[in-house]
C-alpha cells in the first residue's frame, strides 16, 4: 500500500493511526507532532506523521484529529536493532538484528520491503511512540492540567488522560485477503498457516492458534477411544477405569510436549532468547509523585502495602463472596433438577422428559452470564488495585477470573460426582454444560460482533458507493481508516485461552464418565479455528503484535488443571464398582490404596516434568553456540586491544 | 606471604601448586612451562611459574616436579575481568569488575593487595590454567601417547592422563591463623565469621556454613517447644498433633526464607548475577573424536543414547537392587529386635534391657557402613556413565546417593510408623538412629582424618626441628608445600549437605513423636560447626573457591523432603488417638478428611512458594537498576554515534 503524495493521502506508507480527542487544542497537537518528528538526538522519535484528510463523504461529526504515522526504511531498521529483534541469519540461526551486520541476514535485500513484516514495522513504531519521553516540559502545551514528568512516556500519559483516544495499526488489504483465504476461506484438511499468521498478527496470536491446533490434535486419540466407549458401553459406567488411567497420563504428557513445541516455534520466530524491554507503567496507573528507585526518575509511586491491603481486604473477600453466590445458584439448580425429576417420575410424558433437561440448560446459561458479569467486576477491581505494570495487572486479573470460572463451571460437577455419587446425572450435566456453553460462546464471540460490525460497514459503504457489494470495495484511505477506527478493539487472547482452559477441564476431569466429551471438544475446536480466524480478520481492529515466547501464565494454569485432573481421576477410579470389587471387605483398604497410587502418580508427574527438557536439544545447541561465539569474539577483541596497547607502549618507550 | 628471591623460593607470591608425575620427561615440562608463561596474544596464560626447590631435609623419594604458579597484579586484575567477577562499586552496588573502571571500585587502592582476596586470586589462576588451550600441537612434546586437540584445555588433558597429579592452592598461614581463631578457637555465642570464610574459602564454602548456621537457628524454636513436650508428656504420644502441625508449617517456611537469605548473601558476595563460564568437559570424560556442535572444535564425543542406556539399564537396576538389599537388612533388624524383646520379656534384667538397644545400635552402624559402601559404588557407576560435564555428573551422583540414603535411613522408621503403628518403638528407634549416626559421623568426618594427618605432620616436623611443638612451627616454603601436597583432598560440600539433609529428615518427618530430636540436632549442628571448621582449616588441603550463587540441587532436595514431611505428618496426625476420637463411627470419614486436609496443605505450600519472592525486594531493585543503567548507556552511545555519522555526512556533502 505504497501511496503517492497528493489528494490528502500521505507520502509514506501509513502504518499506525493516532486518534486524538476532537477538542484537543491546536497548540498541543503541534507540540506532539513536532516531538514525534524530532531527531532521536534531540529526544524525538524521527517518525513520519501526517494528518488524515477528510473522508470521501465528510461529515460534521467526523473527528478531524486522526494522524497517520509511518517511518523511513532506515528508521525501521534502527528501531528493530533497538528492540533487539531476532531475524534469521545467513547460517540459518536466529540472531539479534544489527544495522552494521544487515547484509548477513538471510532475507535482507537492500530495499527490504519483505525483510520486516508489517506486524514488525507496526510493533517498532508502537515501541518508538511508547518510548517518546518528556524532556523538561512540565505539562502538555495548551493543556496545563496534563502534567508531564521528565523521562516518562508522553503517549501513555496522553492515553491515561484521555487526550489520545486510541493508537492502532492499520490493516493491509491485500495481505489480509491472502491470509484469510489460506486460513479459513477454503474448507480443507491441513494445518493453519501459522507463519502467515505470525507475519500478520505477531507471535502472541500465532502461538495461540498454534496451541489451539496442538490441543485439537492432542485430543484426537482421546476422541477416537471415546467413540467406541460411547457406542458399546452406553450405560456401563464402571468401565471407565481404563479411560481414566489413559486420561491421567495423557494430560501430563501433552502439556510437557507442548512446552517443547512452543519453544520450537518461539525459536523459529526469534522470540525465545530476546531480552524483554523494560516495562513502562500501565496507562491507568496513578500515585503520589516520587522517585522510581530503579530509574531514578520522578514518577507517580503507589505504596505496595496499600495495594496489598486492597488485594487482601477488598478483592479477596469479594472473590470469596462471588464463590459463595455461585454455590448458592448451584444449590438452586439442584432444587430445580430435583423438582423436574419428581415431575417426570410422577407422570412421564415427552414434555416432562424435555423438562428434565431444562434446569441444566438454564444453569449453563446462568453460568455464562455470571462469568460475564464477574469478568467486568474483576476488571474493575484489578484496575482499582492500581498495578504499576501491565504484567502484574494481567496476573491478578487472570488469577481472579480463573478461580471463579473454574469454580462456577465445575463445582456442580464435583458435587454430583463426589457428594451425590450419581454418575448418570454427572454424564447428563456434563453433556448439557459442554454443549450449551460451546454454542453460547461461538455466538457471543464471533457472530454477534460480526453482525453489529456488518451493519455499521454497510451504512458507510452505502453512503459512498451505492449499489456495489461489500466484498469488492476499495474504499479511499481516509474512509478505510475511519472504518477501522470504529471497529471493536480486540482485547487480547485472554478470553480465547480461558475458553480452551475450561474445555481442557471438561475433558481431563470428567471425560471418563462421558467419553463423547473429547469428540465434542474436537468439533468445537475445529469451528473455533474458523470463528476465531474470521473474527481476527473481519470483526476486530488489527491488534499490535506481541512478541511472546510462550503462552505465559496459561501454561501454569493448564498444569494446575492437570494436577487437579490426576486427583479427580484417581478418586473416580477409586469409586468405581470395578475397583471396589477388589476390596470387598474393607473400604479403608480401598481408600488407602487409592491415595497411595494418587501420591505415586503425582510424584511421577513432577519427576516427568523434570526429566523432559523444556527446550529441544537442537535448539539448546543452537542457543549455546551463539553465546559461545559472542563470548569468543569479545575475548579476542580484548586480547587484541591489550596487545595493541602493549605495542604502543613499546613504541613510545623506544 | 610475599617472598623475596633467593634460596629456592620464587620471586613472586606463590598461589597455586602444580604437581607433575615424577617421571615426566624434561621436554614435556619445558613445553608446559613455556606455554604457561607465553603471552595471551600467543595463546599462553601470562602467568608466572617456577620450580619448587628441594625441602630443607631433601630425600630421594621426594617428587622434584612441583611447580609454584603466581601472577602479576596486572594479570590478576585482567583475569578478574575475564571471569566477570563482581566487586563492590563506589555507590555500594555490586558490578562486574573491569580494568578500565578499576578506580571506581570501593576497595581498589592501586596496589590492591587487599582488593582481590587470596581465594579470588587462586580461582583466577585456576581458571586461566584451565583455559590454556592446545594450539596446533597434536600431542604433548616428548609424550606422543598424550594426544591434544586444538582448542581444548591442556591442563584437563594432562590431569586425565595422569601426567599432572594435582593442582591445589596454597594455604596462607597468617590468614588461616586469624580465621581459625575467629571461627572455632574461642568458645563464644556469636555468628560465624561468614565474610572471612568467604574470603578464605570462597562462596560455595561460605554458603554451606551460612546454611548450617541458618538451619541451626531455624531449629531453635522447635527445640524450645520440644523440651517441655519431652519433660511433661513423657509417655503421652497422642499429644503430638499440635507438634506435627507446627512441624508442617515450619519446614515450608524456613526453606522459603532460606532462599531469600541465600540470595542476599549471594548478592553481597557478587555471585548472584554473575554469568557462568562455559563448562569444559570433565577430566575423566572420553569418547570417539568428533566435532562439538556448540564450539565447532574437534573433541571426544560420547553419544547421549549410549549414556542413557548405561543409566537406565545398569545404574537404575543397580540402585533398585541396593534398595532391595537395604530392605532385606531392615527385615533382619526387625527379627533381631523381636528376638531381643522376647528375651527381655521372658526374664527382664538390666542386661536384657541393654540387649533391647543393641539391635538398633547395630542397625545404625550397618546403615552407616552401607551408605559408605554404596557411596563408592555410586561414584564408580556415575564415573562409568561418562558424563561430559561436571554438573551433569554431580546431579546423577547426588540423585543416586540421595535416594539410597533416604531409603536406608528412613525405611525402618516408616515401616514402624505406618505398618507396625508402634509409636513407642518408633521413638526408641529414632533416638538410637539419630544419636548413633551423629556420633559416627563426627568421628569419621573430622577426628579420624585429623589423627592420621597429625601423625604424618609430626613425622615431618620431627625430621626438621627436633623438640619444638607443632603449633608454632614456621616451616620453610618447600617443606610447607610438600606437607600440604600430602594432605587429604577436600571433596566438596557433598557429604556435609547430605548429613544436614538426613538430619532435616529426622526432624521434619518424625520429631513430633520424639520431640527431643530437634534438641539433639541443634547440639549436633553446634559441634558440627566446630568440627567442620577444624577439618577445613587443619585436616584438608585448601580447596579452590567455587563461586556459587545458591546451594543448588540441595535446595530441591530439601524441598522434596519438606513435601514428604507434609504427607508424613498428616498421616501421623490422622493416626493419632486424639484425632481418631473425633470420628468414633467411621474410619473412612477420618481418612477422607486427612487426605483432604493433606491436599489442601500441599496446595497451600505450592501457593506459598509462588507468593514469597525468592529475591528480597531491595536486591531486585538494585539488579534492575544496574540493568537499566547499562541499557541506557548503550542507547545513548548508539544515538551519539548515529548523530556523528549524520554530521560527518553533512560535512562531506558540503
Interface residues (C-beta under 8 A of the other chain):
Chain A: X39 X40 X41 X78 X81 X82 X278 X293 X294 X295 X296 X567 X587 X588 X591 X592 X595 X599 X621 X624 X625 X628 X631 X635 X638 X639 X640 X642 X643
Chain B: X39 X40 X41 X78 X81 X82 X278 X293 X294 X295 X296 X567 X587 X588 X591 X592 X595 X599 X621 X624 X625 X628 X631 X635 X638 X639 X640 X642 X643
